[in-house]
Amino acid sequence: MLDDGDILEITDETARKNGKVTSGRIFVDGKGVGDVQDIVLRDRRRLAHDGIVIIILEIEKLTGRIVSGPDIISRGFVFEDASSEIINDVKELVYNTIKKLDSEIISDKSLMQAKIRSVLKKYLRNTMERKPMIMPIIFDV
């Protein structure tokens, strides 16, 4: 019995296992062959399974006041027209989360994104038992 990668040597008299070669899956991505990183594959599996939720906000840099948004875009997570209640809950949660942040976090965009991501991750996991990729995009004005 041969396994993947085993070499079968066949002669006029016999057939026998004779060594091993590297074998396994090779991923093709566009024009690249075998150069897809594990993290890229992990993200693609996650997107395919749970989808993505994008939160877009414009915040006044000095005051931390929301100028525009939050606008919610989801793909592969919930159908936006059919689940307007969930989208509205997410908007309200993001709005209330930002209102509660102190000025130190508001001045650091990456901390604010992390806080929004954390709050939404917990909410969506508890209410829908799903773990979409959450991507807050914050513009300073």
GITA-V671426 format. One record per residue. N is the residue number from 1. RES is the residue in three letters. SS is DSSP state (H for helix, E for strand, - for the rest). Layout:
BEGIN
n: {N | N}
res: {RES | RES}
ss: {SS | SS}
END
This chain:
BEGIN
n: {1 | 2 | 3 | 4 | 5 | 6 | 7 | 8 | 9 | 10 | 11 | 12 | 13 | 14 | 15 | 16 | 17 | 18 | 19 | 20 | 21 | 22 | 23 | 24 | 25 | 26 | 27 | 28 | 29 | 30 | 31 | 32 | 33 | 34 | 35 | 36 | 37 | 38 | 39 | 40 | 41 | 42 | 43 | 44 | 45 | 46 | 47 | 48 | 49 | 50 | 51 | 52 | 53 | 54 | 55 | 56 | 57 | 58 | 59 | 60 | 61 | 62 | 63 | 64 | 65 | 66 | 67 | 68 | 69 | 70 | 71 | 72 | 73 | 74 | 75 | 76 | 77 | 78 | 79 | 80 | 81 | 82 | 83 | 84 | 85 | 86 | 87 | 88 | 89 | 90 | 91 | 92 | 93 | 94 | 95 | 96 | 97 | 98 | 99 | 100 | 101 | 102 | 103 | 104 | 105 | 106 | 107 | 108 | 109 | 110 | 111 | 112 | 113 | 114 | 115 | 116 | 117 | 118 | 119 | 120 | 121 | 122 | 123 | 124 | 125 | 126 | 127 | 128 | 129 | 130 | 131 | 132 | 133 | 134 | 135 | 136 | 137 | 138 | 139 | 140 | 141}
res: {MET | LEU | ASP | ASP | GLY | ASP | ILE | LEU | GLU | ILE | THR | ASP | GLU | THR | ALA | ARG | LYS | ASN | GLY | LYS | VAL | THR | SER | GLY | ARG | ILE | PHE | VAL | ASP | GLY | LYS | GLY | VAL | GLY | ASP | VAL | GLN | ASP | ILE | VAL | LEU | ARG | ASP | ARG | ARG | ARG | LEU | ALA | HIS | ASP | GLY | ILE | VAL | ILE | ILE | ILE | LEU | GLU | ILE | GLU | LYS | LEU | THR | GLY | ARG | ILE | VAL | SER | GLY | PRO | ASP | ILE | ILE | SER | ARG | GLY | PHE | VAL | PHE | GLU | ASP | ALA | SER | SER | GLU | ILE | ILE | ASN | ASP | VAL | LYS | GLU | LEU | VAL | TYR | ASN | THR | ILE | LYS | LYS | LEU | ASP | SER | GLU | ILE | ILE | SER | ASP | LYS | SER | LEU | MET | GLN | ALA | LYS | ILE | ARG | SER | VAL | LEU | LYS | LYS | TYR | LEU | ARG | ASN | THR | MET | GLU | ARG | LYS | PRO | MET | ILE | MET | PRO | ILE | ILE | PHE | ASP | VAL}
ss: {- | - | - | - | - | E | E | E | E | E | - | - | - | - | E | E | E | E | E | E | - | - | - | - | - | - | - | E | E | - | - | E | E | - | - | - | - | H | H | H | H | H | H | H | H | H | H | H | H | H | - | E | E | E | E | E | E | E | E | - | - | - | - | - | - | E | E | E | E | E | E | E | E | E | E | - | - | - | - | - | - | - | - | H | H | H | H | H | H | H | H | H | H | H | H | H | H | H | H | H | - | - | H | H | H | H | - | - | H | H | H | H | H | H | H | H | H | H | H | H | H | H | H | H | H | H | H | H | - | - | - | - | E | E | E | E | E | E | E | E | -}
END
